[in-house]
Amino acid sequence: MNVVLKAFKDKTNDKVYFAGDTYDGERTEELIGLGYVQDDKPKKKTRAKKTAE
């Protein structure tokens, strides 16, 4: 489930989602890209490798 960051009306079912609600619809990737929904899958953190000097 993804957390809503900004209120919006879903165009597929006309339901209004408010900040703090959870969204589990079909357009998750699109809404994450637009900044309306927070991704529930944390991204892997990578660290730079030290190079020999």
Backbone as a printed PyTorch tensor [residue, N CA C, xyz], in Angstrom:
tensor([[[  0.8370,  -1.1740,   0.0000],
         [  0.0000,   0.0000,   0.0000],
         [  0.8900,   1.2490,   0.0000]],

        [[  0.4760,   2.2250,  -0.7410],
         [  1.2360,   3.4650,  -0.8720],
         [  0.5110,   4.5950,  -0.1510]],

        [[  1.2740,   5.5110,   0.4250],
         [  0.7080,   6.6260,   1.1710],
         [  0.5400,   7.8160,   0.2370]],

        [[ -0.6210,   8.4620,   0.3140],
         [ -0.9150,   9.6320,  -0.5040],
         [ -0.2240,  10.8480,   0.1160]],

        [[  0.5020,  11.6080,  -0.7180],
         [  1.2040,  12.8070,  -0.2600],
         [  0.3930,  14.0690,  -0.5050]],

        [[ -0.3140,  14.1290,  -1.6330],
         [ -1.1410,  15.2810,  -1.9910],
         [ -2.5210,  14.7800,  -2.3920]],

        [[ -3.5450,  15.5300,  -2.0200],
         [ -4.9120,  15.1350,  -2.3530],
         [ -5.1180,  15.1360,  -3.8650]],

        [[ -5.8750,  14.1500,  -4.3480],
         [ -6.2020,  14.0660,  -5.7680],
         [ -7.4650,  13.2440,  -5.9560]],

        [[ -8.0640,  13.3800,  -7.1280],
         [ -9.2360,  12.5920,  -7.4990],
         [ -8.7990,  11.5940,  -8.5570]],

        [[ -8.9810,  10.3210,  -8.2820],
         [ -8.5700,   9.2680,  -9.2100],
         [ -9.5030,   9.2650, -10.4170]],

        [[ -8.9160,   9.3510, -11.6040],
         [ -9.7340,   9.4300, -12.8140],
         [-10.3490,   8.0910, -13.2100]],

        [[ -9.8780,   6.9920, -12.6340],
         [-10.4370,   5.6930, -12.9930],
         [-11.7230,   5.3780, -12.2450]],

        [[-11.8460,   5.8580, -10.9990],
         [-13.0480,   5.5410, -10.2230],
         [-13.6900,   6.7640,  -9.5620]],

        [[-13.1620,   7.9710,  -9.8410],
         [-13.6810,   9.2350,  -9.3050],
         [-13.6470,   9.3140,  -7.7830]],

        [[-12.8370,   8.4970,  -7.1370],
         [-12.6860,   8.5520,  -5.6860],
         [-11.6500,   9.6130,  -5.3370]],

        [[-11.9260,  10.3780,  -4.2690],
         [-11.0050,  11.4200,  -3.8210],
         [-10.1200,  10.8400,  -2.7200]],

        [[ -8.8130,  11.0210,  -2.8780],
         [ -7.8390,  10.5770,  -1.8820],
         [ -7.2230,  11.8130,  -1.2430]],

        [[ -7.0780,  11.7970,   0.0670],
         [ -6.4980,  12.9080,   0.8030],
         [ -5.1280,  12.5130,   1.3320]],

        [[ -4.3090,  13.5120,   1.6530],
         [ -2.9730,  13.2590,   2.1920],
         [ -3.0890,  12.3720,   3.4350]],

        [[ -2.2650,  11.3200,   3.4730],
         [ -2.2770,  10.3840,   4.5920],
         [ -3.0690,   9.1180,   4.3040]],

        [[ -3.9500,   9.1570,   3.2980],
         [ -4.7040,   7.9600,   2.9070],
         [ -3.7640,   6.9500,   2.2610]],

        [[ -4.2370,   5.7280,   2.1120],
         [ -3.4580,   4.7240,   1.3940],
         [ -4.0770,   4.5180,   0.0220]],

        [[ -3.2230,   4.3300,  -0.9780],
         [ -3.6740,   4.1260,  -2.3500],
         [ -3.1810,   2.7730,  -2.8340]],

        [[ -4.0830,   1.9860,  -3.3620],
         [ -3.7170,   0.6660,  -3.8840],
         [ -4.3740,   0.4260,  -5.2390]],

        [[ -4.5030,   1.4750,  -6.0220],
         [ -5.1560,   1.3840,  -7.3250],
         [ -4.2140,   0.9410,  -8.4260]],

        [[ -4.6910,   1.0920,  -9.6590],
         [ -3.9650,   0.6230, -10.8330],
         [ -2.8910,   1.5940, -11.3060]],

        [[ -2.9830,   2.8590, -10.9410],
         [ -2.1050,   3.8930, -11.4860],
         [ -0.9630,   4.2570, -10.5410]],

        [[ -0.5350,   3.3440,  -9.7190],
         [  0.4610,   3.6360,  -8.6920],
         [  1.7380,   4.2410,  -9.2600]],

        [[  2.3160,   3.6180, -10.2730],
         [  3.5860,   4.1100, -10.8370],
         [  3.4430,   5.5240, -11.3950]],

        [[  2.3410,   5.7750, -12.0820],
         [  2.0950,   7.1050, -12.6580],
         [  1.9860,   8.1560, -11.5610]],

        [[  1.2600,   7.8440, -10.4960],
         [  1.0590,   8.8020,  -9.4120],
         [  2.3320,   9.0190,  -8.5980]],

        [[  3.1690,   8.0090,  -8.4850],
         [  4.4650,   8.1810,  -7.8230],
         [  5.3080,   9.1550,  -8.6310]],

        [[  5.3140,   9.0010,  -9.9310],
         [  6.0620,   9.8900, -10.8120],
         [  5.5770,  11.3250, -10.7480]],

        [[  4.2860,  11.5140, -10.5390],
         [  3.7160,  12.8580, -10.4660],
         [  3.8410,  13.4710,  -9.0700]],

        [[  4.2400,  12.6750,  -8.0890],
         [  4.4430,  13.1840,  -6.7350],
         [  3.2070,  13.1630,  -5.8610]],

        [[  2.1640,  12.4440,  -6.2670],
         [  0.9500,  12.3650,  -5.4580],
         [  0.9950,  11.2290,  -4.4520]],

        [[  1.7930,  10.2130,  -4.7380],
         [  1.8470,   9.0190,  -3.9000],
         [  3.3050,   8.6890,  -3.6020]],

        [[  3.5540,   8.2280,  -2.3750],
         [  4.9050,   7.8340,  -1.9710],
         [  5.0970,   6.3590,  -2.2550]],

        [[  6.2530,   6.0190,  -2.8000],
         [  6.5810,   4.6300,  -3.1000],
         [  6.7230,   3.8490,  -1.8020]],

        [[  6.0660,   2.6920,  -1.7040],
         [  6.1430,   1.8910,  -0.4790],
         [  7.3520,   0.9730,  -0.4590]],

        [[  8.0310,   0.8400,  -1.5940],
         [  9.2150,  -0.0070,  -1.6500],
         [ 10.4520,   0.8730,  -1.4990]],

        [[ 11.1720,   0.7420,  -0.4020],
         [ 12.3720,   1.5870,  -0.2300],
         [ 13.4330,   1.2500,  -1.2660]],

        [[ 14.0900,   2.2810,  -1.7390],
         [ 15.1450,   2.0750,  -2.7260],
         [ 16.4070,   1.5960,  -2.0350]],

        [[ 17.1630,   0.7850,  -2.7430],
         [ 18.4110,   0.2760,  -2.1730],
         [ 19.4120,   1.4100,  -2.0490]],

        [[ 20.0490,   1.4660,  -0.8980],
         [ 21.0810,   2.4800,  -0.6950],
         [ 22.4130,   1.8910,  -1.1350]],

        [[ 23.1230,   2.6430,  -1.9030],
         [ 24.4400,   2.1940,  -2.3560],
         [ 25.4910,   3.1630,  -1.8560]],

        [[ 26.6420,   2.6460,  -1.6190],
         [ 27.7480,   3.4960,  -1.1910],
         [ 28.8540,   3.4050,  -2.2240]],

        [[ 29.5470,   4.4980,  -2.3720],
         [ 30.6580,   4.5270,  -3.3180],
         [ 31.7990,   3.6860,  -2.7710]],

        [[ 32.4670,   2.9710,  -3.6460],
         [ 33.6100,   2.1720,  -3.2450],
         [ 34.8250,   3.0690,  -3.0790]],

        [[ 35.6320,   2.7410,  -2.0990],
         [ 36.8760,   3.4760,  -1.9050],
         [ 37.8700,   3.0280,  -2.9590]],

        [[ 38.5680,   3.9710,  -3.5140],
         [ 39.5770,   3.6380,  -4.5140],
         [ 40.9630,   3.7530,  -3.8930]],

        [[ 41.8620,   2.9380,  -4.3810],
         [ 43.2480,   2.9710,  -3.8780],
         [ 43.9280,   4.2300,  -4.4080]],

        [[ 44.6330,   4.9020,  -3.5250],
         [ 45.3150,   6.1470,  -3.9330],
         [ 46.7580,   5.9090,  -4.2410]]])
